[in-house]
Amino acid sequence: MVPKNTTPISIVVNGETRAVCSGASIADLVRALDLDPEHLAIEVDRHIVKRATWADTVLTDGAKLEIVRFVGGG
């Protein structure tokens, strides 16, 4: 997810270290991971981030994210 000519930063997603480009937002990460945003809850550094702010929430070097996918059933 790190394009050429950008500075990579390191984040941890669900315990797995990943490189992303500096300035990437949560929304950018969700798109890069090809996840359906309607079925997710995301926590960054132990704080739940509202979906409405994902595009404005820039990831920082060393950020720890937990992404939870909701699965229907019954």
Order of alpha helices (4+ residues) and beta strands (2+ residues): beta-beta-alpha-beta-beta-beta
